[in-house]
């Protein structure tokens, strides 16, 4: 289902990232932006997260990926 939405705990589980990393990547336009469903209610399209993960794997497999160490 393309319009299935997932909440932050599922995004954290699927990506292996922490909450702070997710929000910092979003601020750098390097992670999908969630949809707002009201006050303090946000969710990501599952397909957006899956595509983001697939892109990271594609970059890794093509040799274009570089180990990035983020300093916050």
N, C-alpha and C positions, 0 to 999 in steps of 0.2 A: 504494500500500500504506500503510494508516494506521499500521501498527506499525513502520515502518522507522525505525531510529535512526541518527543521524549524530554524529560525533565533533566536537570543538572546531574543528579546522582547517576543516571544512566549514561550521560555524556562522559562523566568522569570515568566510569567503569569501561566504556568502550574505547576511550582514547588512552587511558592509563595516565592522564594528566591530572594535576591538581586544580582546584578552583582558581587560585591566583594565576596559574599559568594560562588557563582558558581565557580569563578576562584580559590578561596582558596581550595575548595573541589577538584577541578581538580588537583591542585598542590599536594594534599595529596592522589591522586589516589582513591578518594571517589566519583567521579562524571564522567559521560561519557565525553570522549574527542571529540571535534567537528572535522569535516572534513574541510580541507582548499580548497577553490575554487578560490584562487588567492589572490592578495594583499588585506589584511584586509577584506577578504570575508570568513567567516566561518559559518557553520551550523551544527546542530546536527541531527542525525537520530531520527525521531519522536518515533520510536519503542524503541530506547535506553533510551530516557527520560521516556517513559511510563513504561518500565521495571524497571528503577531506582525507580520510584514512587511506583510501585507495591511491590518492595522489601522492601521499608520503611514501607508500610502498613503491609506486612507479618511479619516483625520484631516486629512491634507494637502489632499485634494480637497474636503472639506466646509468648509474654511476654519477649522477648529477647531485646527489644528496651530499651534503657536508655535515659533519658533526657540528651542531650549533650549541654553544654553551651560553645560556642566557644569564646575564648578571642583572639582578633586579635591585 
